[in-house]
Amino acid sequence: MPKNQKNKVDLEDSRKIAEKNYHPSFYQGKNQFEQGLAETHEQVSDDYAEGTIDQKSD
């Protein structure tokens, strides 16, 4: 596969991923991307809810 064609394929794959947003159904994800996004969302939510190191939350 020529380099230009590979770059085009990579760009198309990147767009497909970039267009996706978290959805609660991802906890029962059909693929690794959905499961990973759900896990990342959970980690960020936990950290945000926990507040800062001095136990103050927004």
Beta strands, then each sheet from edge to edge (+ up, - down):
end
